[in-house]
Amino acid sequence: MLTALQEGLATAAVKDPLVALKALSLLGYLISEVGADAALAVQVGRIPMKTVATALGTSEAAARRYVNSYHHP
C-alpha cells in the first residue's frame, strides 16, 4: 500500500506537481491525526514501551520520542 502511494506521488510530482503538493499536505494532516490517536491508544492501553520499540524496530528511548512526538499540546 505504501509503495503504491509512493509511486503515485512520485509520478504526480513530475506530471502535476500541484496535485502532488496538495496530496502531501493532506497526507501530513492525516499522519498527524492518526499518529495522535495511535499515541493515545498506546498510552491508554498501557502498552509497554519495550513492546512499542520492538514493533518499530528501534530502542525504547527512540520509541518513546516517536510516540511522544504525536501528542498534541
N, C-alpha and C positions, 0 to 999 in steps of 0.2 A: 504494500500500500504506500509506504513512504518512498520507495523507489519510483513508483509511478508518479507520485506528487512531484518529486524532484525533477524527473524528466519533463513533466508537463510545464513546470515553472521555468526550466532551462529553455525549453522551446519558446515559451511565451516571452521570455526575456529578449530573445532575438527577433521574433516575429511581431510582437506587440508589447513593448516594454511597459507601457502604461497599465495594461491588463496585469502583467506580472507584478508590478509595484502595488496595485490595488489588492491582488490576491495575497501578497506578502503582508500588507497592512492588516488585512482581515485575519490572516494566519497568526500574526503576532498577538492580536486581541484574543483569539481563540486559545492560544498557548497560555496566555496569562490567566484567563478564566478557568480553564480546565486544570492548569497547574495549581491554582489556589484551591480548587475543590479537592484535588488529589492530596495536597499537603495537609489540608484539614482532615481528610479521611485517615491519613497516616497518624496524625496527632490524636484524633478522637478514638480511632481504633486501637490506639496504643501499640502500633506496630513497632517492634524493636528496631533501633537504627541499624543494628547488625543485619537484620533481615532486609532492610531497605538497601544497605550498602551491597549486599550480595546480589540483590535483584538488579542493581545499577552497575555492578561490576567495578565498584570503587571502594575507597576506605570509608569508615564510619564518619570521620570528620568531613570528608568531601560530600557524603550523602546528606549529612546534617545541613551543610551550607546550601546544597542544592534544594533540599526541601524548604528550608527557611527562606530561600530567595523568592518563593512563590507566595509567601504570606503578604496579604495586603495590609497596609497600615491602618 
